[in-house]
Amino acid sequence: MTVLDARALNRALLARQLLLRRHEMTAEDALERLMGLQAQEPLEPYVGLWSRLAAFEPAELVALLEGRRAVRTLLMRRTLHLVTARDCLVLRPVHQSMLVARMVSTLRRRLPEVDLAELTLAGRPLFEEQPLTVSDAGRTLADRWPGATPRDLGDALSSLVPLVQVPPRGIWGQKGAARNTTIEAWLGSPLPAASPETVDDLILRYLAAYGPAASADIRSWSGLSGLREAIRRLRPQLRSFRDTRGRELFDVPDGALPDPDTPAPPRFLPAFDNAVLAFDDRSRIIDAEHRGLSVSGARFLLVDGRVAGTWEVSAEDETATLHVTPLSPLTRRDRAAVVAEGENMLGMLGEGAAHRSVEVLASSGPPRATRGT
């Protein structure tokens, strides 16, 4: 069985995540290709799409959200994801039982004497009547369950009732509370029942977007358990590899496997991008000592395809500044490429600022290993 090292897996990931080059693709098609973008920070997906698409403008995603062709809902790992309306209807039923199970695991002790079926029946009409924050819904129901806080009741409802967050939340250039309504009310379609076929399709789409990957990676990305039977069903149509740890990796037959020496330009990733989070073993894209940053909300800079720094933007006195903090010193060539990419990104993030600048801070880490320099 062919062994794929971290470099080969890295280039496969970058190609499938649209990060080796910018693609001539609509934002809607990109969201379906990627199976969504993690989006608990409502404006982060704009950077994720900008870094992947050749002609992306924020107005394109705004139109999808306002036109109800894209939505933000709880999905993989019980985290908010931005997905197309089509994928919302397909993916939410697959994840629903996991969402409830994770909620119960977290909140069980904080919901004394709360009957979850009764809470669901009482809460759903509140969201269908008008968009509400989950905390507002919890406050409305607090008198019925005085032993639970409104916040915990609302948190439970966010999993029990299939909800979407509605605009202006997540709209570029606007601010809005996280108000929710039901998926059915917003999209005008009932949620279908999950089936073995939809689980199989979920795995195949994950492998197409993130593979080759081990079964542990699929579980880590999705949050789903009990996938062994689905993988057994799919095995005859999958190809297999091994990684340097000896794990079996599964892949779709036509998944891209670029030459490991394919150049990878710098890319800026938003907080919680699944290109980093979608694996149990993240060594293909981030070093072990920096793994904790991937769940802390850090925004990552990729250099030569790997996490090489973090970034943030500040605005003061009509000046937008992109601050890049390398995790280890950059070569002169890489630094110049990072600055050029950052200046381009500031065209979107610093829109309206009279002045824009990129500041690459000093690194206290050891020099970064490079290839071909």
N, C-alpha and C positions, 0 to 999 in steps of 0.2 A: 504494500500500500504506500502511495506517495506521501512523503513527509513534507509539510509546508512549515517553514520557519516564520518568525514574527514579521520579517520583512515582506515575504510573499503574502501573508494574511493582511498586512497593512495595505498593500497596493490593491488587493481585491476589495477591501473595505472602502478605500477612497474612491475607487471606480464606481462601486455600486451606490455609494452615498453622494455621488455627483460632485466629488471634491478634487478629483484629479484635473478637471477642467470645468469651466462653466458651460452649461448646456442650454441650447435653444429649446426651451420647454416652458409650458405655462406653469404658474404656481399650483394650479389645481392638479395637473398631471404629476408634478414633483411631490406633492403631498401624498398622492396615492402610491407613487413609486417608493417613497420612504415609509409608508404606513404611518404618516403623521409626524409632527414635531412636538416634543414635550413643551408645555406652555403654561406652567403655573405662574411664571413671570409673563404677563400678557403680551408684551411687545417683543420678547426675545425671538419668536419665529421669523420676524422680519429680517434679522441678521442672518438666520439660518438659510433663508431662501436667497438673500442677496449673495451669500458666499457660494451658492450653487448654480445660480441661473444667470444667463448672459444679459438679459434685458429686464431684470426684475425691478419694479417700482412699487413702493408701499401701496399705492392706490389699487394695484391689482389684487392684493390680499384684502384690502378694505372692501372692495366690490364683492369678493367671495363671501365675506362675513355678513355684510349688510344684505346681500342677496340670498342668504341662507344656503349657500352652496358649500360653506365650510363652517365648522363649529368647534367649540372647545368643550370637552366632556371628560369625565374620569374614565380612564382605560388602563393601559398597561401599568402594572405595579401600583395601582390605585393613585396614579398621578394624572394631572390634567394634560390632555393632548389636543393639539389642533389637528383635525382630520377633515376630509371632505364629508359632505352630508351622506354620500353613498356609503363611505366606510363607517361612519357613525352607526348607521342602521345595521351594518354587518358585524362590526366589532363589539359594540356594547353588549349584545346578548351573550357573546362568547365569554366576556369578562365579568358578567354580572354576578355570578356566584362567588367568584374570587373577591370582587369588591366588597360584597357583604361579609364574607369570611374574614377579610383583613380588618374591616371596620369593627366587627365583633371582637376580634382578638385585641384590638387597641382599646375599645371603649366598654367592654363587658362590665367591668367593675364600676364604671361611672354612669351606668344606665340601670340603676336598681329598679326592679319591678316594672320596667318598660317592656311592654309587649311589642316586638318589632313589626309584626303584621298590623297591629292596631295603629302604630306610629305611621306606617306607610299609608294606610287608608286615610288617616287624618291629615297627613302632610301633602299628599299628591294634589288634592283640590286647591290648596293654597297657591301652589306654583302655577297651576293651570288658570287660576283666576287672574293673576297678574305676576310678572317677574318679581321675584323676591331674593334677597340674600338668604343664605341658609340660616344665618343668625336671627334674622327677622322671623323666619318661619319657626325657629326654635322658641323665640319669645312668645309667639302667638299660642304655642302649645304648652308653654311651661306650666301653666296652672294644672294641667292634666297629669303631669309627672313632676311634682315638686321636688323629688329626690335627685333629679338630673338638671344640669345647667342648660340654659338655652343654647349655649355654644355646642355642647355635646349632642343635644337633640338635633341641632342643625347639621353637625358633622355626620351623624348617623343617616339623616335624610339624604345627604349628598350621595350616599352609596345605595340606599334602599330604593330611591326614586331615580330613574334614569333622567338626568338633567343636562341641560346645556346652558352655558353662560351667554348672555345676549349682549349685543352692542348697546352703549358705546364701549363696553369692556373689550379691550383688545384692538381698538381702532386707533390707527396711527395718528398721533397728534391730538388725541382726546383722552380724557380720563373718565372713568365711570366705576361705580361700585360693582361688585361681582354678583349681579342679579341673575337669577336662574328661572327657567321655565322647563317644562318637560320636553323631552325629545319629540314625542308625538305631537304636542301642541305647536312646536316651532317648525318642524319639518312636514307636518301634515301626513305622516305615515306611521302605521303601527310598527312596533319592533317585532321582527320575526323570531321564532324560537331558534336557539343554537342547535347545531347538529354535528355529528362526526365530520361531515363534509366541510363545514365552515371551519372546524378546528384544523383539518388537514390543509385547507387553503391558507389559513393563518401561518402555519409552519412553512409552507412553500414560499409564501410572500416574504416571510422573515429571512429565509435563506437567500432569496434573490436580492434582498436589500442589505444583508449583513454578513452573509456566509462567505466561506465555509465556517461552520460553527458546530459546537458540541451540543448535546441535549441539555447540559447544564446552562449553556448560554441562552438557549431558547427559553428555559424556565426563568432565568434571571431577568431577561428582557420583558417577558410577558407577565410574570407573576403567577402563571398558571401551573398547577400540579397535574399529575396523572396524564402526562403526555406520552408515556412509554408505548401505549397501545397505538396512538396515532403515528408515532415514528415507525413502529413495526409495520403498520399498513403501508406507509410511504416508502419504506426501505427499497423495494424493488425498482422504484423510479428515481432514486437518489444515487449520486456518486459519493464515494467515501475517500477521505484522506486521514492522515494523522498529523498532530502537531508535535513539537519537540518534547512535550510532556508525555506523549504516548496516547493522548485522548483521541478517540475517533471523532472526526469532523464530517458532518453531512453537508451536501450541497445539491442545488438544482443542476441538471445536466448542462445548461447553457450559461451558468454563472461566470462572469468575467474573472479571469486570472491573469492580470497584466504581468509583464516582465517585472521582477522585483526591483530592477534598476530604473524603472520609469520615473522621470522627474516628477516631483510633487511640489507645486508652488505653495507659498504661505497662504493659510486660510484662517480667518477669524470665526470662531464658533460661539454661538450664544450659550447662556447658562443652561445646563442640563441637556446638552445635545446628545441624542441617542447614538451618534457615531462613537461616543465614548462610553455611554452608560449601558449599551445594549448587550453586554457580555458579562458572564461570570468571571472569565479570564480576560482582563482588559490589556494584557501585555502587548497586543498588536498595535496599540496606539498610545499608551501612557505607561511610564515607568512605575514600578511598584511603590516607590517612596512618595509618589505624587498622587496615588490612587484616591486618597481622602479628599483631594480637591474636587474630584468629579462629582461628589455628592454634597459639596458645600455651597454650590451656586457660583463657583468661579467661571468666568468666561475664558475660554482657552484660545491660545494661538498655536496653530500647527506649523511646524517648520520641518521640511523633508518628511511630511506625513505624520509626525508624532507631536504630542503635546510638548511644547517648548517654552511656554510662558502663559501669563494671564494678562487680561486687559480690562480697562474701564474707561469711560468717557466722562469728563467734567465740563461744565459750562460756566463761564464767569466773564462778566464785562464784554458780552458779545463775542467771546472767544470759546470755541469748542476744542478741547484737547483730548487726544487719545493717548492714554498712559499705558505703555506696554512694559510688563515686568518679566524679563526672561528668567527661566528656571536655571539656566546656565548660560555662560557667555555665548553670544552669537558671532559667527564669522562676519567679516566685513560685507561679503556678498549677500549673506542671509539678512543682515541688518538692513541693507539697502532695499532688498525685496520686500521686507516687512514694512518698512516706511512707505514704500510706494503703494502696497496693498492697503495700508492703514489710511493713507491720504484719500484713496478712492472710497473707502468705507465712510469716511467723514463727510463725503458728499451727501450721503443719506442721513447719517446720525447727526451731523452738524448743520443740517438745513436751516437756514435763517440766521446762522452766526456770521458775523462780518469777517471773522478770522478763524482759521482752523490750523491745528498743528499736531504733529505726532511726536511724542516724547518716549524714547526707549530708555528705560531706567537701567542702572547698573545691576548686575547679578552677583550674588555672593557665592553661587554654586560653582562647581568645577567646570572646565571647558566642555562643551557639548561634542560628542563624537560625531564626525561627519564622514560622508562617503564622497569620493571623487573631488575633494578639495585639498 
